[in-house]
Amino acid sequence: MANITFIEASGQSTTVALNDGWSLMQGATANGVEGILGECGGSCACATCHCYVDEARLDALPPASEAELQMLENVAAERRPNSRLACQLKASAALEGLVVHLPAVQE
């Protein structure tokens, strides 16, 4: 289990306890976090779960797949070096305390 903090574009902060294996997108949508749409249901086909991961924790994440990198080319908000798709990030003890910022727009 990992406690993940989502910071919405408005500044609202929500910490969610996610079971191992749950994607950050699943956890956010199941807990009413505003700013992640997840229109494709987590199949890495829409880029509406774009997020900015705390740069200090990037090394704790698995590298983005080619499919994720291609979808990140289609994000509505500014793409940054710490941009990831929340559907591709799975909760685990290694992500305990991760902070994720959400962009103002997803589509």
C-alpha positions in Angstrom: 0.0 0.0 0.0 1.2 3.5 -0.7 -0.1 6.9 0.3 -0.1 9.1 -2.8 -0.8 12.9 -2.6 -2.6 14.4 -5.6 -2.5 18.2 -5.9 -5.2 19.6 -8.2 -4.6 22.7 -10.3 -6.7 24.6 -7.8 -4.2 23.7 -5.1 -6.6 21.3 -3.4 -4.5 18.4 -1.9 -5.9 14.9 -1.5 -3.9 12.0 -0.1 -5.2 8.5 -1.1 -4.1 5.1 0.3 -3.7 2.9 -2.8 -3.4 -0.9 -2.7 -0.4 -2.4 -4.4 -1.0 -2.8 -8.1 -3.7 -0.1 -8.4 -2.8 2.6 -10.9 -2.6 6.2 -9.7 -5.5 6.9 -12.2 -7.7 4.3 -10.6 -7.0 5.6 -7.2 -7.7 9.2 -8.1 -10.9 8.5 -10.0 -12.2 6.1 -7.3 -11.6 8.8 -4.6 -13.0 11.8 -6.4 -9.8 13.6 -7.2 -10.6 16.3 -9.7 -8.3 16.6 -12.7 -7.9 13.1 -13.9 -10.4 11.9 -16.4 -9.1 8.5 -17.4 -11.5 8.3 -20.4 -9.9 5.2 -21.8 -10.1 3.4 -18.5 -6.4 3.0 -18.1 -5.4 1.4 -21.4 -2.9 4.1 -22.3 -5.0 5.4 -25.2 -6.2 8.9 -24.3 -3.7 10.9 -22.2 -6.5 12.3 -20.0 -4.7 11.1 -16.9 -1.6 13.3 -17.5 0.2 14.3 -14.3 3.4 15.8 -13.1 5.4 13.5 -10.8 7.6 15.0 -8.1 10.9 15.3 -9.9 12.9 14.1 -6.8 11.1 10.8 -7.1 11.4 10.2 -10.9 14.1 7.6 -10.3 11.7 5.5 -8.2 9.4 5.0 -11.2 9.7 2.5 -13.9 10.7 4.2 -17.2 7.8 5.2 -19.5 7.0 2.6 -22.2 7.1 3.6 -25.9 3.2 3.6 -25.9 3.2 6.0 -22.9 5.8 8.3 -24.6 3.7 8.4 -27.7 0.5 9.3 -25.7 2.4 12.0 -23.9 2.9 13.7 -27.2 -0.9 14.3 -27.2 -1.4 15.9 -23.8 -3.5 19.0 -23.6 -1.4 20.8 -20.9 2.3 21.6 -21.1 4.4 18.5 -21.4 7.3 18.6 -18.9 10.3 16.3 -18.2 8.3 14.9 -15.2 5.1 14.3 -17.2 3.6 10.8 -16.9 0.3 9.1 -17.4 -1.2 8.1 -14.1 -2.7 5.0 -15.6 0.8 3.6 -16.2 2.0 4.2 -12.7 1.2 1.3 -10.3 1.1 1.8 -6.5 3.7 0.0 -4.4 5.6 0.5 -1.2 8.3 2.2 -3.2 6.0 5.0 -4.1 5.0 5.8 -0.5 4.6 9.5 -0.1 4.7 10.3 -3.8 3.3 13.8 -4.7 1.6 14.2 -8.1 0.5 17.5 -9.5 -2.4 17.6 -11.9 -2.6 20.0 -14.9 -5.5 22.5 -15.3 -6.7 20.8 -18.5 -6.8 17.2 -19.7 -8.5 17.6 -23.1 
